[in-house]
Amino acid sequence: MDLTIESVILFLLVYFPFSQLVWHAVEY
């Protein structure tokens, strides 16, 4: 599995909203 720019962007687009949800869950 090679890391391409597209895969990195796709990963970030999925990761950031999820991490925000996790942060709010931890904060609460």
PDB file of N, CA, C, O and CB in Angstrom:
ATOM      1  N   MET A   1       0.858  -1.205   0.000  1.00  0.00           N
ATOM      2  CA  MET A   1       0.000   0.000   0.000  1.00  0.00           C
ATOM      3  C   MET A   1       0.885   1.243   0.000  1.00  0.00           C
ATOM      4  O   MET A   1       1.631   1.501   0.945  1.00  0.00           O
ATOM      5  CB  MET A   1      -0.966   0.013   1.243  1.00  0.00           C
ATOM      6  N   ASP A   2       0.780   1.999  -1.081  1.00  0.00           N
ATOM      7  CA  ASP A   2       1.612   3.195  -1.180  1.00  0.00           C
ATOM      8  C   ASP A   2       0.832   4.424  -0.725  1.00  0.00           C
ATOM      9  O   ASP A   2      -0.369   4.540  -0.965  1.00  0.00           O
ATOM     10  CB  ASP A   2       2.118   3.386  -2.620  1.00  0.00           C
ATOM     11  N   LEU A   3       1.539   5.339  -0.064  1.00  0.00           N
ATOM     12  CA  LEU A   3       0.895   6.552   0.423  1.00  0.00           C
ATOM     13  C   LEU A   3       0.932   7.625  -0.655  1.00  0.00           C
ATOM     14  O   LEU A   3       1.985   8.185  -0.960  1.00  0.00           O
ATOM     15  CB  LEU A   3       1.575   7.054   1.712  1.00  0.00           C
ATOM     16  N   THR A   4      -0.226   7.898  -1.221  1.00  0.00           N
ATOM     17  CA  THR A   4      -0.305   8.946  -2.229  1.00  0.00           C
ATOM     18  C   THR A   4      -0.961  10.177  -1.622  1.00  0.00           C
ATOM     19  O   THR A   4      -1.602  10.097  -0.574  1.00  0.00           O
ATOM     20  CB  THR A   4      -1.087   8.463  -3.474  1.00  0.00           C
ATOM     21  N   ILE A   5      -0.798  11.310  -2.284  1.00  0.00           N
ATOM     22  CA  ILE A   5      -1.398  12.547  -1.793  1.00  0.00           C
ATOM     23  C   ILE A   5      -2.909  12.382  -1.650  1.00  0.00           C
ATOM     24  O   ILE A   5      -3.502  12.842  -0.675  1.00  0.00           O
ATOM     25  CB  ILE A   5      -1.071  13.721  -2.737  1.00  0.00           C
ATOM     26  N   GLU A   6      -3.521  11.727  -2.623  1.00  0.00           N
ATOM     27  CA  GLU A   6      -4.969  11.543  -2.571  1.00  0.00           C
ATOM     28  C   GLU A   6      -5.402  10.744  -1.355  1.00  0.00           C
ATOM     29  O   GLU A   6      -6.389  11.083  -0.702  1.00  0.00           O
ATOM     30  CB  GLU A   6      -5.451  10.857  -3.826  1.00  0.00           C
ATOM     31  N   SER A   7      -4.670   9.692  -1.054  1.00  0.00           N
ATOM     32  CA  SER A   7      -5.031   8.855   0.088  1.00  0.00           C
ATOM     33  C   SER A   7      -4.837   9.614   1.400  1.00  0.00           C
ATOM     34  O   SER A   7      -5.613   9.459   2.342  1.00  0.00           O
ATOM     35  CB  SER A   7      -4.197   7.563   0.092  1.00  0.00           C
ATOM     36  N   VAL A   8      -3.783  10.439   1.444  1.00  0.00           N
ATOM     37  CA  VAL A   8      -3.529  11.237   2.651  1.00  0.00           C
ATOM     38  C   VAL A   8      -4.654  12.250   2.855  1.00  0.00           C
ATOM     39  O   VAL A   8      -5.148  12.412   3.970  1.00  0.00           O
ATOM     40  CB  VAL A   8      -2.159  11.965   2.553  1.00  0.00           C
ATOM     41  N   ILE A   9      -5.057  12.928   1.790  1.00  0.00           N
ATOM     42  CA  ILE A   9      -6.142  13.911   1.884  1.00  0.00           C
ATOM     43  C   ILE A   9      -7.430  13.223   2.295  1.00  0.00           C
ATOM     44  O   ILE A   9      -8.168  13.727   3.142  1.00  0.00           O
ATOM     45  CB  ILE A   9      -6.334  14.652   0.542  1.00  0.00           C
ATOM     46  N   LEU A  10      -7.701  12.070   1.696  1.00  0.00           N
ATOM     47  CA  LEU A  10      -8.907  11.331   2.033  1.00  0.00           C
ATOM     48  C   LEU A  10      -8.893  10.947   3.510  1.00  0.00           C
ATOM     49  O   LEU A  10      -9.907  11.057   4.200  1.00  0.00           O
ATOM     50  CB  LEU A  10      -9.040  10.078   1.150  1.00  0.00           C
ATOM     51  N   PHE A  11      -7.738  10.498   3.987  1.00  0.00           N
ATOM     52  CA  PHE A  11      -7.598  10.106   5.390  1.00  0.00           C
ATOM     53  C   PHE A  11      -7.851  11.295   6.312  1.00  0.00           C
ATOM     54  O   PHE A  11      -8.551  11.175   7.317  1.00  0.00           O
ATOM     55  CB  PHE A  11      -6.199   9.522   5.649  1.00  0.00           C
ATOM     56  N   LEU A  12      -7.277  12.437   5.959  1.00  0.00           N
ATOM     57  CA  LEU A  12      -7.454  13.631   6.788  1.00  0.00           C
ATOM     58  C   LEU A  12      -8.916  14.073   6.799  1.00  0.00           C
ATOM     59  O   LEU A  12      -9.440  14.478   7.837  1.00  0.00           O
ATOM     60  CB  LEU A  12      -6.559  14.776   6.281  1.00  0.00           C
ATOM     61  N   LEU A  13      -9.566  13.993   5.647  1.00  0.00           N
ATOM     62  CA  LEU A  13     -10.970  14.410   5.565  1.00  0.00           C
ATOM     63  C   LEU A  13     -11.842  13.535   6.451  1.00  0.00           C
ATOM     64  O   LEU A  13     -12.848  13.998   6.991  1.00  0.00           O
ATOM     65  CB  LEU A  13     -11.470  14.353   4.109  1.00  0.00           C
ATOM     66  N   VAL A  14     -11.462  12.274   6.603  1.00  0.00           N
ATOM     67  CA  VAL A  14     -12.226  11.364   7.462  1.00  0.00           C
ATOM     68  C   VAL A  14     -11.795  11.521   8.915  1.00  0.00           C
ATOM     69  O   VAL A  14     -12.621  11.443   9.824  1.00  0.00           O
ATOM     70  CB  VAL A  14     -12.043   9.900   7.004  1.00  0.00           C
ATOM     71  N   TYR A  15     -10.503  11.740   9.133  1.00  0.00           N
ATOM     72  CA  TYR A  15      -9.951  11.741  10.488  1.00  0.00           C
ATOM     73  C   TYR A  15     -10.342  12.982  11.290  1.00  0.00           C
ATOM     74  O   TYR A  15     -10.688  12.879  12.467  1.00  0.00           O
ATOM     75  CB  TYR A  15      -8.446  11.638  10.425  1.00  0.00           C
ATOM     76  N   PHE A  16     -10.286  14.169  10.646  1.00  0.00           N
ATOM     77  CA  PHE A  16     -10.512  15.395  11.406  1.00  0.00           C
ATOM     78  C   PHE A  16     -11.905  15.503  12.006  1.00  0.00           C
ATOM     79  O   PHE A  16     -12.019  15.805  13.194  1.00  0.00           O
ATOM     80  CB  PHE A  16     -10.268  16.570  10.532  1.00  0.00           C
ATOM     81  N   PRO A  17     -12.980  15.269  11.238  1.00  0.00           N
ATOM     82  CA  PRO A  17     -14.320  15.325  11.851  1.00  0.00           C
ATOM     83  C   PRO A  17     -14.471  14.299  12.970  1.00  0.00           C
ATOM     84  O   PRO A  17     -15.099  14.572  13.992  1.00  0.00           O
ATOM     85  CB  PRO A  17     -15.404  15.092  10.788  1.00  0.00           C
ATOM     86  N   PHE A  18     -13.888  13.113  12.768  1.00  0.00           N
ATOM     87  CA  PHE A  18     -13.984  12.060  13.779  1.00  0.00           C
ATOM     88  C   PHE A  18     -13.231  12.458  15.043  1.00  0.00           C
ATOM     89  O   PHE A  18     -13.715  12.238  16.153  1.00  0.00           O
ATOM     90  CB  PHE A  18     -13.435  10.732  13.229  1.00  0.00           C
ATOM     91  N   SER A  19     -12.037  13.049  14.874  1.00  0.00           N
ATOM     92  CA  SER A  19     -11.249  13.466  16.033  1.00  0.00           C
ATOM     93  C   SER A  19     -11.973  14.579  16.793  1.00  0.00           C
ATOM     94  O   SER A  19     -11.901  14.642  18.020  1.00  0.00           O
ATOM     95  CB  SER A  19      -9.843  13.939  15.595  1.00  0.00           C
ATOM     96  N   GLN A  20     -12.668  15.454  16.065  1.00  0.00           N
ATOM     97  CA  GLN A  20     -13.432  16.512  16.715  1.00  0.00           C
ATOM     98  C   GLN A  20     -14.542  15.896  17.569  1.00  0.00           C
ATOM     99  O   GLN A  20     -14.783  16.336  18.693  1.00  0.00           O
ATOM    100  CB  GLN A  20     -14.025  17.485  15.666  1.00  0.00           C
ATOM    101  N   LEU A  21     -15.216  14.874  17.028  1.00  0.00           N
ATOM    102  CA  LEU A  21     -16.267  14.200  17.781  1.00  0.00           C
ATOM    103  C   LEU A  21     -15.701  13.558  19.039  1.00  0.00           C
ATOM    104  O   LEU A  21     -16.309  13.631  20.107  1.00  0.00           O
ATOM    105  CB  LEU A  21     -16.957  13.147  16.915  1.00  0.00           C
ATOM    106  N   VAL A  22     -14.542  12.933  18.910  1.00  0.00           N
ATOM    107  CA  VAL A  22     -13.905  12.276  20.055  1.00  0.00           C
ATOM    108  C   VAL A  22     -13.528  13.315  21.106  1.00  0.00           C
ATOM    109  O   VAL A  22     -13.730  13.095  22.300  1.00  0.00           O
ATOM    110  CB  VAL A  22     -12.652  11.480  19.607  1.00  0.00           C
ATOM    111  N   TRP A  23     -12.979  14.449  20.662  1.00  0.00           N
ATOM    112  CA  TRP A  23     -12.579  15.506  21.602  1.00  0.00           C
ATOM    113  C   TRP A  23     -13.780  16.018  22.374  1.00  0.00           C
ATOM    114  O   TRP A  23     -13.699  16.228  23.584  1.00  0.00           O
ATOM    115  CB  TRP A  23     -11.898  16.667  20.859  1.00  0.00           C
ATOM    116  N   HIS A  24     -14.913  16.223  21.670  1.00  0.00           N
ATOM    117  CA  HIS A  24     -16.108  16.717  22.349  1.00  0.00           C
ATOM    118  C   HIS A  24     -16.641  15.672  23.324  1.00  0.00           C
ATOM    119  O   HIS A  24     -17.138  16.005  24.400  1.00  0.00           O
ATOM    120  CB  HIS A  24     -17.193  17.095  21.326  1.00  0.00           C
ATOM    121  N   ALA A  25     -16.531  14.415  22.933  1.00  0.00           N
ATOM    122  CA  ALA A  25     -17.000  13.348  23.818  1.00  0.00           C
ATOM    123  C   ALA A  25     -16.140  13.297  25.080  1.00  0.00           C
ATOM    124  O   ALA A  25     -16.657  13.109  26.181  1.00  0.00           O
ATOM    125  CB  ALA A  25     -16.972  11.981  23.091  1.00  0.00           C
ATOM    126  N   VAL A  26     -14.830  13.466  24.916  1.00  0.00           N
ATOM    127  CA  VAL A  26     -13.918  13.437  26.067  1.00  0.00           C
ATOM    128  C   VAL A  26     -14.150  14.673  26.945  1.00  0.00           C
ATOM    129  O   VAL A  26     -14.153  14.589  28.173  1.00  0.00           O
ATOM    130  CB  VAL A  26     -12.432  13.374  25.594  1.00  0.00           C
ATOM    131  N   GLU A  27     -14.343  15.815  26.289  1.00  0.00           N
ATOM    132  CA  GLU A  27     -14.550  17.062  27.021  1.00  0.00           C
ATOM    133  C   GLU A  27     -15.814  16.985  27.860  1.00  0.00           C
ATOM    134  O   GLU A  27     -15.858  17.480  28.985  1.00  0.00           O
ATOM    135  CB  GLU A  27     -14.628  18.249  26.056  1.00  0.00           C
ATOM    136  N   TYR A  28     -16.854  16.349  27.292  1.00  0.00           N
ATOM    137  CA  TYR A  28     -18.125  16.233  27.992  1.00  0.00           C
ATOM    138  C   TYR A  28     -18.029  15.146  29.058  1.00  0.00           C
ATOM    139  O   TYR A  28     -19.003  14.888  29.766  1.00  0.00           O
ATOM    140  CB  TYR A  28     -19.270  15.926  27.001  1.00  0.00           C
TER     141      TYR A  28
END
